[in-house]
Amino acid sequence: MATTTTGRTRPSTPPADGGPSGPSGFSARVSLGRAFAPVPSEFLLIASTALLLTGFGLVMVLSATMATSTAGGQSPFEVVLKQAVFAVIGIPLMFVVSRFPLQFWKRIAWPALIGALLFQLLVFVPGLGITNDGNTNWIAIGGFQAQPSEFLKLTLALWLGYVLYRKQTLLGLWRHVFIPVVPVGIIVIGTVMAGHDLGTAMILMLILLGCLFFSGVKLRIFLLPLVGVLIAAAAFAVTSPNRMKRIMSFLDVDSLACYDTSCYQPLHGVWGLANGGVFGLGLGNSREKYEWLPAAANDYIFAIVGEELGLIGCIVVLALYTLFAVGAFHVIRKTHDPFVRIAAGGITVWVVGQALINIAVVLRLSPVLGVPLPFMSQGGTSLLSVLLACGVLLSFARTLPPPVDRMPVPARPVRTTRAR
């Protein structure tokens, strides 16, 4: 070391051959950038369960539709290929969306909800809207069908997360909770109920209640919208003879009395589960899929799982949804951002709650509501929207703080002495 005229030490000139003590030696650091940064365990858990459920769903859709497609003179892969197209689009899109920054979701909350609401209004345009089983909730464009209300679920969760996040300090006052949450919620849910789709409207109500719960509003304020949702659901049910018939058939002890009407599909769903037993009849060996169960690939795909793969297959499906819920709730618990907590709570309540409602309907623990099983039921719009929602959850998971044991320990200051 050389000594300067000021008494400070100066490092010697590095070796010309670039040896170990030189700045360009083996101690040079290589940075791979954020693209290769490790992701949290919640990210891996949510992504892996989403991929497994999507793949499982494609297999079961193929099994449930290949017989009827062949009998109709079509290719046995006709239906599953259409479903696979949305999976091929949705899975890469899920990982692309997971790279979006948190600020992007806050900025897009209002425009996304308005766009999804305008998209939903297309079901009332003559020539575009399609009515099925009394519900007008689909559109047909260029030979493709879509269900716009599926995108309302994600955009409503993001919008509620943003609005309640902005009003975080005012949520102790009921008027700041109700405005604009209740008026906008009524408009969004009202556009779905105008098409007589009670199942989707119930899921939207569930998302609204979930976001209010995770925003931390006081219990007395939370109970008011909860009572309002129950009153609205009861009113929608009473005003529709078709819905009342399904509810009464659910409560009817003698189900065989309504076998030819409202009990037909629920009974065949239960019979399919009973036929499967513990180990199932084997993949592809379902009997109910031969047009005995009308919605075998849609709302009653879980009955086909139980019939072909038995109790073991049903437990595997339930375990995958449980793991998804664990990963999502870890995001909610660990985040320090109120927006992430509220929006992630709404998405989690949507996906997990809809899965539980669908399975409860198949088990005859609930009246028939007509909601698909997330990831698994046939329906491209439903699959695409839930994969996008998973992408948002993965984006939130990237913002979680690292565990305490992974945080770098600050280096102890080194005391230096001046040369005399």
Secondary structure, 3 states (H helix, E strand, C coil): CEECCCCCEECCCCCCCCCCCCCCCCCCCCCCCHHHCCCCHHHHHHHHHHHHHHHHHHHHHHHHHHHHHHHCCCCCCHHHHHHHHHHHHHHHHHHHHCCCCHHHHHHHHHHHHHHHHHHHHHHHCCCCEEEECCEEEEEEECCEEECCHHHHHHHHHHHHHHHHHHCHHHCCCHHHHHCCHHHHHHHHHHHHHCCCCHHHHHHHHHHHHHHHHHHCCCHHHHHHHHHHHHHHHHHHHHCCHHHHHHHHHHHCCCHHHHCCCCCHHHHHHHHHHHHHCCCCCCCCCCCCCCCCCCCCCCCCHHHHHHHHHHHHHHHHHHHHHHHHHHHHHHHHHHCCCHHHHHHHHHHHHHHHHHHHHHHHHHCCCCCCCCCCCCCCCCCHHHHHHHHHHHHHHHHHHCCCCCCHHHCCCCCCCCCCCCCC
